[in-house]
Each structure stands twice: as structure tokens, then as C-alpha cells.
Amino acid sequence: MSDTNHQMKAVRIHQFGDSNVLVHESATRPEAQLGEVLIRAHAAGINPVDWKTRKGQGVAGHMPPFPIILGWDVSGTIAALGAGVNDFRVGDDVFGMIRFPKMGSAYAEYVSSPADHVALKPKSLDHVQAAAVPLAALTAWQALVGVADLQAGQRVLIHAAAGGVGHFAVQLAKSIGAFVTGTASPHNLQFVRDLGADEVFDYTSGPFEKTLRDFDVVLDTYGGEVAARSYQVMKKGGILVSILGGGNKGLASGMGLRSESILVKPEKKQLSQIADLIDKGKIRPFIQSSFPLAQAKKAHEISQEGHVRGKIVLSIP
């Protein structure tokens, strides 16, 4: 029996660096271990953490030895079940954020995943759309629902509302019944309105803290000085949740505010709840562009420019 049956195509890096270190090549197909499923991947989502990790700046503390397959978001079909897995069947369509912040190895034809890191794919989405969802939507969910406990009628400010996390956060906050303000560049203002935002702010028009105020919740997708300036637009007792380790608890508490930072984690139940909201028409991923797996380099270059509307996805033929 030849070894070709155990090979697959994947995009790997053999060192840290710019987009040229991404290599589309043959790799050994993983197997489903105890408690795992093997997924025949149809699409992999791109997130900023992917290229940061490629450069050695992302979750590099969790890296195995080179060569490494990047990527965490996957949508595909279960090809095999490891021992002890009984909540899925071979042939089920699933999606998930795999192993984060350890390596998920999603830029590949086959991906092994802990069974509790995936959920049944939303029926209303194809695989390319579904692969855009997990990391960004889970981040929005864990920030707004988990940490901020956002309630109907509260006022929430979402920075970079047209981006991957932001465009899900706007829709999620609206589904909860909050009053949503989103910041965006001029060419994305209408897009953010169309997502359901009650109010949009053009961040190129001047400092947002001079115009906006009275927020119960702020979702900070930038960190640094944007977080610090955001405290000025919040109500007493309000909470800022940063997804990039931003925020300053001391400064916030001195102003009568709360400041928290999250690192997204795989969570099957939340993923199923997100899938349900998608199938009910409350949330839709927006795909700016998709590329075949072999063009991961191009996808990284676009993501790195920092102006992506919604998401970029790799399709895996």
C-alpha cells in the first residue's frame, strides 16, 4: 500500500516571516485520536491572528516545531470518528474554531479536532460562509454575552464595526435588543448601517470621544489608546471588553468603570447557539473575498492591510 493515501495538501510555514513563507505542499494526513473527529475540510477562515502568528507575533508561545499548518476556523464534513465520540456521525457537516490558542492546523484538506470544538454547520450557510464564522463570532459572543452580559435596551459601542469581529458583534447586539453604535471608515458606514447599527461614527472625522457618550458597554477591537479614550464615553458602572489585551483596569476603576480583556476559547454550546441565530436569519457572515487554499499568500496579504470588510476565506477543493 502506497503512502499517498496518507498524504494531503496543506499550507505550511517552515519559519516565521512575511507571506512568502507560506508553502502549499503535501503533508501527512492527521488521524482522529481519542475524543476527536477527523474533518474533510471544505473551507478555512482567515483571521488577523493567522498572519500575526505567521510572523511570530501571534500565539507563538503555543507553537509546535516547524513545519506548522496555520489556521483555526474550519468548515467541512466528518470523515472519521475517534474512540469515545458518539455525538457526531461520519458525513455530518460541522464547523468550528479548533484548539485555539494551540495550533488548529486548519489550512489543510484534513483537520483533526476535539469533538467539543465543533458543532453542526448552520444549514443556511455553505462551507465557505460557515468557515467565516467561528473565531470572530465566538469572540463577539464571549465579549458581549459572556463578559459584558449585554441586555436589551443597553447602549453598546462597537469599534471597527465593519471588521470580522465587529460585523458579528453589531448583529449579535441587535439580536439581543441593544442600541448599537459602530465606528467605521467612510466607505464602510453604509455597510455597518445595513448590519443593523442604530448609529454609525466615521472615525476619520475626528476623535470619537468628543462626539459619543453614555455607553453601558464598549467592545474594543484595537487596544492601546483607543481603549483609554473609550473610558471617556462610558456611563458610570459601564464595562469595556477588549479582545486584544487592551484596557487598563486601574484607570477604569478610578473612573467608576470596569475593564476586562478576553482571549477567545472553543465552546461547542455557544457555537450551536450562534448557528441557531444564523439559521433564524439574525446573523449573517459577510465574505469580502475567498481564495483557493493554494492562494493563502494572497489572502494573508489582503488581511494584513487591515481594511477587510467582514471576512476572507480559503476554499479547499
C-alpha positions as CSV (number, residue, x, y, z in Angstrom):
1,M,0.0,0.0,0.0
2,S,1.5,3.3,-1.0
3,D,1.9,6.2,1.3
4,T,-0.1,8.6,-0.9
5,N,-3.3,7.6,0.9
6,H,-1.9,9.2,4.0
7,Q,-0.9,12.5,2.3
8,M,-2.9,15.6,1.9
9,K,-2.4,19.2,0.6
10,A,-1.9,21.8,3.2
11,V,-0.4,25.3,3.6
12,R,2.5,25.3,6.0
13,I,5.3,27.5,7.2
14,H,8.8,26.3,7.8
15,Q,9.9,29.5,9.6
16,F,8.4,32.8,10.7
17,G,8.3,35.6,8.2
18,D,6.3,37.5,5.6
19,S,3.6,35.9,3.3
20,N,6.4,34.3,1.2
21,V,6.9,31.7,4.0
22,L,3.5,30.1,3.3
23,V,4.0,26.9,1.2
24,H,1.3,24.9,-0.4
25,E,2.6,21.3,-0.3
26,S,2.0,17.7,0.7
27,A,1.7,16.9,4.4
28,T,0.8,13.8,6.4
29,R,-2.9,13.5,7.0
30,P,-3.8,13.6,10.7
31,E,-5.9,10.9,12.4
32,A,-8.7,11.2,14.9
33,Q,-7.4,10.5,18.3
34,L,-9.5,9.7,21.4
35,G,-12.3,12.2,21.7
36,E,-11.6,13.7,18.3
37,V,-13.1,13.9,14.9
38,L,-11.3,13.9,11.5
39,I,-12.8,16.6,9.2
40,R,-12.5,16.7,5.4
41,A,-12.2,20.4,5.2
42,H,-14.1,22.4,2.6
43,A,-13.1,25.9,3.7
44,A,-10.8,27.6,6.3
45,G,-11.4,31.1,7.7
46,I,-8.7,33.7,7.8
47,N,-8.2,35.9,10.9
48,P,-5.6,38.5,11.8
49,V,-4.2,36.2,14.4
50,D,-3.2,33.9,11.5
51,W,-0.7,36.3,9.9
52,K,0.5,37.6,13.3
53,T,1.3,34.0,14.2
54,R,3.0,33.5,10.8
55,K,5.2,36.5,11.7
56,G,6.0,35.1,15.1
57,Q,3.8,37.7,16.9
58,G,0.5,35.9,17.5
59,V,0.2,32.8,19.7
60,A,3.8,31.8,19.2
61,G,4.0,30.5,22.8
62,H,1.7,27.7,21.7
63,M,3.7,26.6,18.6
64,P,4.8,23.1,17.9
65,P,8.1,22.6,16.0
66,F,8.2,23.6,12.3
67,P,6.7,22.9,9.8
68,I,3.4,24.3,11.1
69,I,0.0,24.3,9.4
70,L,-1.7,27.6,10.3
71,G,-5.4,28.4,10.7
72,W,-8.2,27.8,13.3
73,D,-11.5,28.2,11.6
74,V,-12.8,25.3,9.6
75,S,-16.0,24.0,7.9
76,G,-16.2,20.6,6.5
77,T,-17.6,17.1,6.7
78,I,-16.7,14.5,9.3
79,A,-14.6,11.8,7.7
80,A,-13.8,9.6,10.7
81,L,-14.6,9.4,14.5
82,G,-12.0,8.8,17.2
83,A,-12.8,6.5,20.1
84,G,-15.3,7.8,22.6
85,V,-17.1,10.2,20.1
86,N,-20.8,9.5,19.9
87,D,-22.5,12.9,19.4
88,F,-21.5,13.0,15.7
89,R,-21.7,10.7,12.7
90,V,-19.4,10.3,9.7
91,G,-20.9,12.6,7.0
92,D,-22.1,15.3,9.4
93,D,-21.3,18.8,8.2
94,V,-19.6,20.7,11.0
95,F,-17.8,24.0,11.7
96,G,-15.6,25.2,14.5
97,M,-12.5,27.0,15.9
98,I,-10.0,24.3,16.5
99,R,-7.7,24.0,19.6
100,F,-7.3,27.8,19.9
101,P,-4.8,29.2,21.2
102,K,-2.9,26.0,20.4
103,M,-2.4,25.3,16.7
104,G,-5.6,24.3,14.9
105,S,-3.9,23.4,11.6
106,A,-7.0,24.3,9.5
107,Y,-5.3,25.3,6.2
108,A,-5.4,21.7,5.1
109,E,-7.6,19.1,3.3
110,Y,-8.0,17.2,6.6
111,V,-8.2,18.6,10.1
112,S,-8.4,16.7,13.3
113,S,-10.4,18.4,16.1
114,P,-11.5,17.7,19.6
115,A,-15.2,16.8,19.2
116,D,-16.2,19.5,21.6
117,H,-14.6,22.2,19.4
118,V,-17.0,21.8,16.5
119,A,-20.8,22.0,16.1
120,L,-23.2,21.2,13.3
121,K,-22.8,23.7,10.5
122,P,-25.6,26.2,10.1
123,K,-28.0,24.7,7.4
124,S,-28.5,28.1,5.8
125,L,-24.8,28.6,5.0
126,D,-22.4,26.9,2.6
127,H,-19.0,25.8,3.8
128,V,-17.2,28.9,2.7
129,Q,-19.7,31.1,4.6
130,A,-19.6,28.8,7.6
131,A,-15.8,28.9,7.8
132,A,-16.0,32.7,8.3
133,V,-18.0,32.4,11.5
134,P,-16.3,30.6,14.4
135,L,-13.4,32.6,15.8
136,A,-14.9,36.0,15.1
137,A,-18.5,35.2,16.2
138,L,-17.3,33.4,19.3
139,T,-15.1,36.4,20.2
140,A,-18.1,38.7,19.8
141,W,-20.3,36.3,21.8
142,Q,-17.8,35.8,24.7
143,A,-17.2,39.5,24.9
144,L,-20.8,40.8,24.7
145,V,-22.8,37.9,26.2
146,G,-20.2,36.2,28.4
147,V,-18.3,39.1,30.0
148,A,-20.4,42.2,29.4
149,D,-23.8,40.5,30.0
150,L,-25.3,42.8,27.4
151,Q,-29.0,43.4,27.9
152,A,-31.9,44.7,25.8
153,G,-32.1,48.5,25.9
154,Q,-28.4,49.0,26.8
155,R,-26.2,51.2,24.7
156,V,-23.1,49.5,23.2
157,L,-20.2,51.0,21.2
158,I,-18.5,48.6,18.7
159,H,-15.1,49.7,17.4
160,A,-14.2,48.6,13.9
161,A,-17.8,47.5,13.3
162,A,-17.2,46.5,9.7
163,G,-14.4,44.0,10.6
164,G,-14.5,40.3,11.3
165,V,-15.4,40.5,15.0
166,G,-17.2,43.8,14.6
167,H,-19.7,42.8,11.9
168,F,-20.8,39.8,14.0
169,A,-20.9,42.0,17.2
170,V,-23.2,44.5,15.6
171,Q,-25.7,41.8,14.6
172,L,-25.4,39.9,17.9
173,A,-26.0,43.1,19.9
174,K,-29.1,43.9,17.8
175,S,-30.4,40.4,18.2
176,I,-30.2,41.0,22.0
177,G,-32.1,44.3,21.6
178,A,-29.3,46.7,22.4
179,F,-28.9,50.2,20.9
180,V,-25.8,49.8,18.7
181,T,-23.3,52.4,17.7
182,G,-20.5,51.3,15.3
183,T,-17.3,53.1,14.3
184,A,-16.1,52.6,10.7
185,S,-14.2,54.3,7.9
186,P,-16.3,56.4,5.4
187,H,-16.7,53.7,2.8
188,N,-18.0,51.2,5.4
189,L,-20.6,53.4,7.1
190,Q,-23.5,52.2,5.0
191,F,-22.4,48.6,5.4
192,V,-22.5,49.0,9.2
193,R,-25.9,50.6,9.0
194,D,-27.1,47.7,6.8
195,L,-25.9,45.3,9.5
196,G,-28.4,46.9,11.8
197,A,-26.4,49.5,13.7
198,D,-28.6,52.3,15.1
199,E,-25.8,54.9,14.7
200,V,-22.5,55.0,12.9
201,F,-19.5,57.1,13.5
202,D,-16.8,57.9,10.9
203,Y,-13.6,57.5,12.9
204,T,-11.7,59.7,10.3
205,S,-14.0,62.6,11.1
206,G,-12.3,63.4,14.5
207,P,-11.9,61.9,17.9
208,F,-14.9,59.7,18.8
209,E,-14.7,60.7,22.4
210,K,-15.7,64.3,21.5
211,T,-19.0,63.2,20.0
212,L,-20.1,59.9,21.5
213,R,-21.2,59.3,25.1
214,D,-23.3,57.3,27.6
215,F,-22.4,53.7,26.7
216,D,-23.1,50.8,29.0
217,V,-20.7,48.5,27.0
218,V,-17.8,49.2,24.7
219,L,-16.2,46.4,22.6
220,D,-12.6,47.4,22.0
221,T,-11.0,45.6,19.0
222,Y,-7.9,47.9,18.9
223,G,-6.4,48.0,22.3
224,G,-3.9,50.8,23.2
225,E,-5.1,54.4,23.2
226,V,-8.5,53.6,21.7
227,A,-9.3,51.6,24.9
228,A,-8.1,54.5,27.0
229,R,-10.1,57.1,25.1
230,S,-13.2,54.8,25.2
231,Y,-13.5,55.2,29.0
232,Q,-14.5,58.8,28.4
233,V,-17.6,57.8,26.5
234,M,-19.0,55.4,29.1
235,K,-21.6,55.6,31.8
236,K,-20.6,55.0,35.4
237,G,-20.6,51.3,36.1
238,G,-20.1,50.6,32.4
239,I,-17.8,47.9,31.1
240,L,-15.2,47.9,28.3
241,V,-14.2,44.5,26.9
242,S,-11.0,44.3,25.0
243,I,-10.2,41.4,22.7
244,L,-6.5,42.3,22.3
245,G,-5.3,42.5,25.8
246,G,-6.1,46.2,25.8
247,G,-7.6,48.2,28.6
248,N,-6.3,49.5,31.9
249,K,-8.2,48.2,35.0
250,G,-6.6,50.8,37.3
251,L,-7.5,53.7,35.1
252,A,-11.1,52.3,34.5
253,S,-11.8,51.7,38.2
254,G,-10.6,55.2,39.1
255,M,-13.4,56.4,36.7
256,G,-16.0,54.1,38.2
257,L,-15.8,51.7,35.2
258,R,-14.9,48.1,34.6
259,S,-12.4,46.9,32.1
260,E,-11.9,43.3,31.1
261,S,-9.8,41.5,28.4
262,I,-10.7,38.2,26.8
263,L,-8.9,35.6,24.7
264,V,-11.5,33.6,22.7
265,K,-11.8,29.9,23.5
266,P,-13.5,27.0,21.7
267,E,-17.0,26.4,23.1
268,K,-19.4,24.0,21.3
269,K,-22.6,25.1,23.0
270,Q,-22.0,28.8,22.1
271,L,-21.2,27.7,18.5
272,S,-24.5,25.8,18.3
273,Q,-26.3,28.9,19.7
274,I,-24.6,31.1,17.0
275,A,-25.6,28.5,14.3
276,D,-29.2,28.8,15.5
277,L,-29.2,32.6,15.3
278,I,-27.7,32.3,11.8
279,D,-30.4,29.8,10.7
280,K,-33.1,32.1,12.2
281,G,-31.7,35.0,10.0
282,K,-30.4,37.1,12.9
283,I,-26.7,36.9,11.9
284,R,-25.0,36.5,8.6
285,P,-21.3,36.4,7.9
286,F,-20.1,38.8,5.2
287,I,-17.4,37.4,2.9
288,Q,-15.2,40.1,1.3
289,S,-13.4,37.5,-0.8
290,S,-12.5,33.9,-0.9
291,F,-9.4,32.2,-2.5
292,P,-8.4,28.6,-3.1
293,L,-6.1,27.1,-0.5
294,A,-3.1,27.4,-2.8
295,Q,-3.6,31.2,-2.7
296,A,-3.3,31.6,1.1
297,K,-0.4,34.0,0.5
298,K,-2.7,36.5,-1.3
299,A,-5.4,36.1,1.4
300,H,-2.8,36.9,4.1
301,E,-1.6,40.0,2.2
302,I,-5.1,41.4,2.0
303,S,-5.9,40.6,5.6
304,Q,-2.7,42.3,6.7
305,E,-3.7,45.5,5.0
306,G,-6.3,45.8,7.8
307,H,-9.2,47.1,5.8
308,V,-11.2,43.8,5.4
309,R,-15.0,44.2,5.4
310,G,-16.2,41.1,7.1
311,K,-14.1,38.1,6.4
312,I,-11.7,36.4,4.0
313,V,-12.0,32.6,3.5
314,L,-9.9,29.9,1.8
315,S,-11.9,27.3,-0.2
316,I,-10.4,23.8,-0.1
317,P,-11.2,21.9,-3.4
